[in-house]
Amino acid sequence: MIDDGHLVIFQDGEALRVRTRDGPARFLLVSGKPLHEPIAWWGPIVMNTRKEIEQAVEEFQSGTFIKGASAT
């Protein structure tokens, strides 16, 4: 039994069965191929190294974190 607000990490498998006790439920299922890379995590930012985290935080604070095509 998993309570609200908890994260569950499953091992390899082919199926998942979800059953609720009292009524409807909402959940997010994420799946992907493992990258086997180091993980550095700070708040909502996930990178591979602490140095990348520090750069991302600096960019976020300076307003340059979001990159892409310029607005026209």
Secondary structure as UniProt FT lines:
FT   TURN            4..5
FT   STRAND          40..42
FT   TURN            43..44
FT   STRAND          45..47
FT   HELIX           50..62
//
